[in-house]
C-alpha cells in the first residue's frame, strides 16, 4: 500500500446534477444548418453546395463534468540534529540538567572550536487544497467552459430516460478522488511521528449538461458528419 493510500480520509458522497435543457431541438437544428458547410470542406477550401448537405438526425444527449474540492493536511514531527559551537577548550556543556560531551567538528575549521550535538524534534504543518473541474476522461476544464443552467427537479429520472446514451459515458466511481489525491497528497519524507493527518473531499458532484448532436449527410458522397450544439446556450461545441 502506498503512502497516499494509507492516509486517513473523509470523503463526501458524489452528487448527481442534471442541467435543464433550455434549447428546443428546432433551434439546435437551425444552429447546425448554419454550420453544416464546414463539415465537408475538402482541400481546405472546397465546400459542397448547401442543398447537397441534408440534416438526417437531431439527437439529444448529455456531456458529463466532474466537480471536486479537496484538502490535505499533515501535522507531524521530524528528527533533527543541532550542532552548537563552543570554545576549543570546553570539554562538557550542561543544558536543562543534561550533560553533553563536546567533540571535534567533522570538518576542521580555521578557528579552533569544539561542538556539541543536540538531538531534537521539529513540529511542522503541511497543507494543500485545490478545486478541479474535469471532463469525462479526467482532463482539467476551465470553469468558463462549463455551461450554467437550472438543474432538473428529478435528476435521476432524467438520467434513466437517457441511460442508453449516457451509459457510454459512465465515469469510474472514484476517478475524481484519485486525480485530486495525486495532486495534493504529498507526504513529507522525514516523518518521525504524526500528530494528525487527513485527506478530505468536501465537495463532489457530477454535472450532466445537455447537448444536441445534429447529423448531416453529404448526398453526393454519402459521408455523415455531426455538429454538437450546447443544449443550454445553442452554441456550437468545438
TAMOHU-V706657 format. One record per helix or strand of 3 or more residues. SS is the DSSP state (hx for helix, st for strand). FROM is the first residue (numbers start at 0). LEN is the number of residues. If there is no record, write none. Layout:
ss=SS from=FROM len=LEN
ss=SS from=FROM len=LEN
This chain:
ss=st from=8 len=3
ss=st from=14 len=5
ss=hx from=24 len=16
ss=hx from=49 len=3
ss=st from=52 len=35
ss=st from=91 len=4
ss=st from=97 len=4
ss=st from=112 len=22
ss=hx from=142 len=3
ss=hx from=154 len=7
ss=hx from=162 len=7
ss=hx from=174 len=10
ss=st from=192 len=26
ss=st from=223 len=7
